[in-house]
Amino acid sequence: MRRRAALVLNPAAGRATDDADGRAIVAALSEHFEVIVAHTCREKDADACAREVLASRPDLVVAAGGDGTVSMVGAALIGTGVPLGIIPRGTSNSIGGGLGVPSAMEEAVALLATGEPRLVDTARANGRVMLLHASVGFHAAAVAGTPRDAKNRWGVLAYLREGLVNLAELKQFHVEITTPREVVRCRAVNVTVANVAPAKTVLAQGPAAVVPDDGSLDVTIVAAETLADVVLAGVHLLRTAAQGEAATRDNVGYLAARKVRIEADPPQPLLVDGEVMPAGALEVECVPQSLYVIAPPPSPVEAPSDAVGTKVEGLPDLEVAPRAS
């Protein structure tokens, strides 16, 4: 018997203007699987669709959409033993990219047909499931300010445009980062807590690698005072990420922890898996080995976060203290 694949399809993802892309995805999957389809809509989001199709006992559930869709479907599958499949068709597609899933639909379907499930970590961020990463500050503000029509028209370039607008009003904020071992206080323009992050997610690339199955979260702190500082830090992070190296600039710090709480003063915009959340404190906790994903095996360059260490020296107004027991 052929395996059964339940497809959760977000028709509004990416730049699609009709359902031609959706029909092509169903046709491609049908060459390998018996396919059940659930479309997201205003009345039924990806989480509701995933829970609905689980009743049919599929061999895997495939999320075809952007990071928001993939995150919600993955959240519904945690603890079920049913693998998540990904067909990237959103604006950024960072979850699939971070796990090595091909961006082309035909290649992503071929991986689903032949690939093996990989057990990866997830996390909980302010009470909701997080597969990808959470941001406090500049990155969250740029995404929050990007209109849907701009994303549909320009794709990732829409985020770049909004980011440039935000750069003109760049302001540092005071931040307190609490882990089970220590409290770090400094000034920053952005703090990212990552479970999965492709190299293009520049502001998450402080450590040498962001590993999705190491039982730990990777925190990257960027503290820039001027436009030139931001550009130089970004170029540095792009280069070190491409070379599998940790950041060395004074205005970039990083650390690894199973659990982290971030408080910004003044409160900053928050972003979790591409979704904007109310400003305030952010609490993230890793949930190790909690989700099966159809993805390529780990790259040989991936290393446990514990081997990367901690670097916070050079951050402005830095204070580091052991956490009181």
N, C-alpha and C positions, 0 to 999 in steps of 0.2 A: 504493500500500500504506500501511496505517496504521502509524504509528510504534510501536515496542515499548517499553513502560515496565516495568522490573523494580521491584517494590515490596518493600521490606524493612519488615515490620510488626512492631512490638513490642506484643504484646497486653497487657502489664503496664503500659504507659505511662499517665500521667495518672490518672484516676479510673475507668477502665473496669472494669466488673464482669463483662462477658461479651463475646462477639465481635461484638455488633451494630455497634459503631463500625467494626470492621475490615471487615465486609461492606459497610457504607455507603461506605467509602473505595474498596474494590475496584469497587463499582458506579459510583461517580462517575468514577473513572479510566477505566473500560471504555467510557465514552461518547466518549472521545477517543483511547484507545490500545489496542493489544493488550497485555494485562497478564499478567505472570508474578509470582507471589507467593511470598515466603519468609518464614516466621514465625520470630522469635527464640524461643529457649527456653533452659532450663538447659544443655542439651548443645551449643547452637549460638548464639553471640552475633551481634550485628549485623555485625561484621567478617567472620565466617565466612559469613553469609548473603550479604553483598555480593559476596564473592569467588566464591561459588557462582553467583549470578545473572549475573555478568559473563561467564561461559562461554557464555551464550545471546546474546551480542553485542547488548545492548539499546541503544536510542538515548538513554536516560537511566535512572538508578537513583534511585528515590524512597524517602526515609527517612521513615517515619511513626512518630514516637515523640518522646521528649524529647531534651534536648541530648546525653545520652550516646549514644543511638542515632544521631543525626545526625552526631555527631563520628566515631564508628566507621565509618559508611558513607562519609563524606567521606574519611577516611583511606585507605580501600581504593581510592578513585577517583583519588587524586593521581597525576598523570603518565599517566593512561589516556586523557585527552581526553573521557571520558564525563561528561556533566554530572550534578551532584547536584540532585535535586528535594527539596523539604521540605514535609511536611504536619505542622505542629506539633500534638502531642497529649500533651505532657509537663506537668510541674509549672511550669516556668519558661519554656521555649521561647525562650531568649535568642539562640540562633544565628539562627533564622528572624526574630525580631524585629529583631536588629541589621542584617539584610540587607534588611529591608522586606517580608518574606513575610507575607501576611495570616494572622491567627490562625484565622479561620473556615475549616473544611475545604472548603466549596464554592468560596470565593474562592481558596484555595491551589491547588486543582485547576485552576481557570480560568487561573491564572497559569502553571501547568505546560503547559497546552495552547497558550497564546499567547505566553508570555514567551521572551526570548532569553537564551542563556547569558552569564554575566558572569564574567570571570576575576578571581579574588581571591587574596589571600595566605593561606597557612597558616603554622604554626610548629611547631617541635619543642620540647617541654618535658620535660626529664629523660628524653629518649629516645623519648617517645611523641608522636604527632601531636596538635596543638592547633589547633582552628578558632576557639575563642571567647576564653577568657581563663584565666589562672591567678591564684590568690590565696594569699597568705601571711598568716596571722593570724586576725583576728576573723571575716571572712566564711567562711573555710574551716572554722573551728571551729563556726560556726552550722549550716552545711550538714551537716557530719559528724555533728552531734548530733541531726539531725532524723530521727525514725523513718519508715520507709516508710509505715506505716499512717496517720501524721499527714499525710504528703504526699498520700496518696490521698484523705483526708477533707477537708483544708483547703486543698490546693493551695499557692500561694505564701505564704499566711498562716501555714502551718506553719513556714516559714523565719523569718518575722517573730517568731513566738512564741519560737523557740529563740534568735534574736538578742537578744531582750529578756532572756532568762535569762543569756546570756553577758555582756550589758552590766553585770549586777550584779557580775561578777568581772573587769571590764575591767582589763588590765594592759598597759602599754607594754613593748616589747622593743627591744633595740638591733639595728639592721639595717645591713648593708653591701651597697650596690648597685653592681655593677661593670659598666660598659659599655666598648666599645672606646676611648672617649675619656677617661673619668673614673671616679673612685670617690667615691660619696656615702655618708657615714655619718651616722646620726641615730637618734632614737627614733621608734617608730611603733606603731600598733595594727593596721594593715593595709597591705599593699602588693599592688596588682593590676597584672598585666602583660596588656594587652589587644590582641588582633588584631581582634576584633569585640565590640561591647558596646552593647546598646540603652540608652536613657536610664534605664530602670528599674534597670540595674546601677549603682547610685549610686556605689559605691566605685571605679568605673573612670572616672569622668567628670571627672578633673582637667583635661585639655586641652579645647580648644574643640570638638573632634570626634575620635572614634575611627574612622579610615578603614580599611576592609578591603582596600584595594588600593594602598596608598602605599609598600609595601616596608619598613615600619617597625612597631615595637611601641610602644605607649603605656603608660608606667608611671605609676601614681598612688599617692602615699604619703599616708596619713591618720594624723596624730599627734594623738590626743585624750587628755586626762588625766582627764576627768570625763564623767559621763553627759550633762551639759548640752553639753559640747564636741562629743560625738558627734552629738547631735541637731542642733545648730547647723550642724555641718559637713555633715550629710546634707541638711538643708534648703537650704543654700547650693549643694551639688552638684546637687540636683534643679533648682533655679532656673537655674543657669548652663547645665546640659545642655539644658533646654527652650529657652533663648535662644541656644544655639550659642556660648556664651562660655566662656573658660577660668576656672578657679577663682582666687580672689584671697585667700582666707583664709590667715593665717600657718600654720595647722596642716594645710594641704593643699599638697602639692608634686606636680610632674609633670615628666616628661622623655620624650624619644623616642630609641629606639636600635634598630639592627638585631639586636643580641644583648645579653642581660643575664644576670647571675648575681646571685642574692639569697641572702645568708646571714643568718639571724636567731639572736640569742643572748638567751634560750634558744631552741632549735629550736621552730618553730611548725607547726601543721597546714598542709598543702598541699592545694589543690584545683585540678584541671586539667579544664576542660570539664565541670564538674559532678561529677567523680569524685574521691573522696578518695584521696590518696596518702600514703605514709609521710613523717613529719616529717623535715626535713633541708634541705640547700641546694636551690635551684631554679635551673635553667639553661634559658633560653628563647632560641631563635633563629628569626627570621623566614625563611620560605621564600617569596620573592615570586612572584606570578603563577603559582600552582601548582595551582589547582583551579577548574574551571568549575562555576558554580552558576546554576540558573534563579532569577533574582531581578530585581526592578525595577532600572532604571538608577540610577546614583549620584545622590543628591540634590544640587542646586546649592549647598547650604550646606556640603557636604563639602569639606574643604581638606586638603592634605598635612600630615602631622604636623610636617614640618620648618618649616612656616610658623608653627606654634603656639609653638615655642620651649621653653625650660626655665624652671621656677620651683621653686626649693627654698628660697629665703630664708624665714626664720621658723620652719623646722622645728627642734625641740628638739635640742640637742647636735650641731648640724650641723657636719660637716667635708666639704669638697669638695676633691679633689686630682686633678691630671692623672694618667691611668694611665701607669705606667712602661712604656716600650717594651721 
